[in-house]
Amino acid sequence: MSKDYGKRIKRAANLMSRSMDAYAARYGLTGTQMSIIDFLGESQDHTQRDIEMEFDIRPSTTTKILQRMEASGLVAAKRDPKDSRQRIIVPTAKARGLQKAVRAYIDNQQKAMERQFDQCDLAAFDRVLAYFIALNSDDSTQTRKESRS
């Protein structure tokens, strides 16, 4: 019997999102906001475009998320001096105060996977996910469309 891997990935992603949202709600956040806070904490001077690329979300969606985060006092935006079309997104003190809890959740999820599976299994899992991402990315979709022409 063949499994529908796409459906299983979608279900797993939905369940992970719900779990993350439930944890994030304790801090008045959404799971997406939690992920962005974690991403912004990794290094300095991330632009809105960096966030779009990291999470593969559309510019309009990113704008809405960041506007809500600004209104909640989680991030501040400033124009990028190198490219005035871009905004640099900076976590506020409020967001930095939440980074430890955010990182703890993400680390616990990672450790649960590492306890359950050996490095060989995790490497294979990573290859499968990378394949699905590449197969379904906009660039791949465009390439498939062009090859049919």
C-alpha positions as a Python dict, from the first residue, in 0.01 Angstrom:
ca = {
    (1, 'M'): (0, 0, 0),
    (2, 'S'): (137, 337, -103),
    (3, 'K'): (137, 627, 142),
    (4, 'D'): (50, 982, 42),
    (5, 'Y'): (368, 1150, 166),
    (6, 'G'): (249, 1499, 82),
    (7, 'K'): (-62, 1448, 293),
    (8, 'R'): (148, 1316, 583),
    (9, 'I'): (384, 1613, 562),
    (10, 'K'): (88, 1852, 557),
    (11, 'R'): (-70, 1681, 858),
    (12, 'A'): (258, 1687, 1052),
    (13, 'A'): (306, 2056, 966),
    (14, 'N'): (-48, 2138, 1079),
    (15, 'L'): (-4, 1951, 1407),
    (16, 'M'): (332, 2118, 1469),
    (17, 'S'): (177, 2460, 1399),
    (18, 'R'): (-108, 2396, 1643),
    (19, 'S'): (132, 2282, 1911),
    (20, 'M'): (354, 2585, 1858),
    (21, 'D'): (52, 2818, 1858),
    (22, 'A'): (-67, 2669, 2189),
    (23, 'Y'): (275, 2723, 2347),
    (24, 'A'): (306, 3072, 2198),
    (25, 'A'): (-37, 3172, 2331),
    (26, 'R'): (103, 3151, 2686),
    (27, 'Y'): (316, 3453, 2594),
    (28, 'G'): (53, 3637, 2390),
    (29, 'L'): (215, 3530, 2062),
    (30, 'T'): (133, 3320, 1760),
    (31, 'G'): (358, 3037, 1646),
    (32, 'T'): (462, 3244, 1346),
    (33, 'Q'): (556, 3538, 1567),
    (34, 'M'): (751, 3299, 1786),
    (35, 'S'): (943, 3168, 1484),
    (36, 'I'): (1020, 3521, 1367),
    (37, 'I'): (1143, 3623, 1713),
    (38, 'D'): (1374, 3320, 1710),
    (39, 'F'): (1499, 3404, 1360),
    (40, 'L'): (1563, 3769, 1450),
    (41, 'G'): (1755, 3660, 1759),
    (42, 'E'): (2004, 3459, 1555),
    (43, 'S'): (2184, 3763, 1411),
    (44, 'Q'): (2148, 4133, 1342),
    (45, 'D'): (2011, 4336, 1052),
    (46, 'H'): (1750, 4105, 906),
    (47, 'T'): (1531, 4266, 643),
    (48, 'Q'): (1168, 4194, 574),
    (49, 'R'): (1290, 4014, 261),
    (50, 'D'): (1509, 3786, 476),
    (51, 'I'): (1201, 3687, 677),
    (52, 'E'): (1003, 3621, 358),
    (53, 'M'): (1279, 3397, 227),
    (54, 'E'): (1345, 3214, 557),
    (55, 'F'): (980, 3116, 605),
    (56, 'D'): (874, 3115, 238),
    (57, 'I'): (590, 3361, 294),
    (58, 'R'): (457, 3623, 57),
    (59, 'P'): (551, 3990, 100),
    (60, 'S'): (192, 4095, 172),
    (61, 'T'): (158, 3828, 442),
    (62, 'T'): (492, 3925, 593),
    (63, 'T'): (388, 4290, 600),
    (64, 'K'): (70, 4204, 791),
    (65, 'I'): (255, 3984, 1040),
    (66, 'L'): (520, 4250, 1101),
    (67, 'Q'): (259, 4525, 1136),
    (68, 'R'): (89, 4321, 1410),
    (69, 'M'): (423, 4254, 1576),
    (70, 'E'): (505, 4627, 1566),
    (71, 'A'): (165, 4713, 1715),
    (72, 'S'): (231, 4458, 1992),
    (73, 'G'): (570, 4613, 2064),
    (74, 'L'): (766, 4306, 1950),
    (75, 'V'): (963, 4455, 1660),
    (76, 'A'): (1067, 4789, 1522),
    (77, 'A'): (1131, 4860, 1156),
    (78, 'K'): (1375, 5104, 1005),
    (79, 'R'): (1476, 5175, 648),
    (80, 'D'): (1782, 4988, 527),
    (81, 'P'): (2051, 5250, 454),
    (82, 'K'): (2189, 5025, 178),
    (83, 'D'): (1851, 4979, 5),
    (84, 'S'): (1572, 5224, 88),
    (85, 'R'): (1314, 4978, -52),
    (86, 'Q'): (1393, 4736, 230),
    (87, 'R'): (1316, 4759, 601),
    (88, 'I'): (1544, 4622, 870),
    (89, 'I'): (1341, 4444, 1135),
    (90, 'V'): (1476, 4465, 1489),
    (91, 'P'): (1341, 4280, 1793),
    (92, 'T'): (1243, 4509, 2079),
    (93, 'A'): (1334, 4455, 2443),
    (94, 'K'): (995, 4284, 2483),
    (95, 'A'): (1079, 4031, 2209),
    (96, 'R'): (1432, 3981, 2341),
    (97, 'G'): (1276, 3902, 2678),
    (98, 'L'): (1075, 3624, 2514),
    (99, 'Q'): (1365, 3474, 2318),
    (100, 'K'): (1467, 3235, 2596),
    (101, 'A'): (1118, 3080, 2615),
    (102, 'V'): (1096, 3068, 2236),
    (103, 'R'): (1435, 2899, 2204),
    (104, 'A'): (1346, 2651, 2481),
    (105, 'Y'): (1038, 2533, 2290),
    (106, 'I'): (1232, 2494, 1965),
    (107, 'D'): (1521, 2316, 2138),
    (108, 'N'): (1281, 2077, 2314),
    (109, 'Q'): (1118, 1987, 1981),
    (110, 'Q'): (1461, 1925, 1828),
    (111, 'K'): (1578, 1714, 2124),
    (112, 'A'): (1261, 1503, 2107),
    (113, 'M'): (1344, 1416, 1746),
    (114, 'E'): (1706, 1342, 1833),
    (115, 'R'): (1600, 1111, 2121),
    (116, 'Q'): (1362, 919, 1898),
    (117, 'F'): (1579, 880, 1587),
    (118, 'D'): (1946, 819, 1519),
    (119, 'Q'): (2159, 1049, 1305),
    (120, 'C'): (2117, 828, 998),
    (121, 'D'): (1736, 847, 1024),
    (122, 'L'): (1748, 1224, 1077),
    (123, 'A'): (1980, 1271, 779),
    (124, 'A'): (1740, 1070, 559),
    (125, 'F'): (1445, 1271, 694),
    (126, 'D'): (1629, 1595, 616),
    (127, 'R'): (1695, 1476, 259),
    (128, 'V'): (1326, 1389, 211),
    (129, 'L'): (1217, 1731, 339),
    (130, 'A'): (1476, 1906, 120),
    (131, 'Y'): (1345, 1713, -179),
    (132, 'F'): (982, 1811, -108),
    (133, 'I'): (1083, 2174, -58),
    (134, 'A'): (1276, 2179, -385),
    (135, 'L'): (998, 1993, -569),
    (136, 'N'): (737, 2243, -454),
    (137, 'S'): (933, 2570, -453),
    (138, 'D'): (828, 2850, -686),
    (139, 'D'): (1150, 2814, -883),
    (140, 'S'): (1092, 2442, -933),
    (141, 'T'): (729, 2504, -1034),
    (142, 'Q'): (844, 2762, -1289),
    (143, 'T'): (1108, 2524, -1425),
    (144, 'R'): (849, 2245, -1465),
    (145, 'K'): (612, 2483, -1645),
    (146, 'E'): (888, 2595, -1881),
    (147, 'S'): (994, 2238, -1959),
    (148, 'R'): (637, 2157, -2067),
    (149, 'S'): (630, 2447, -2314),
}
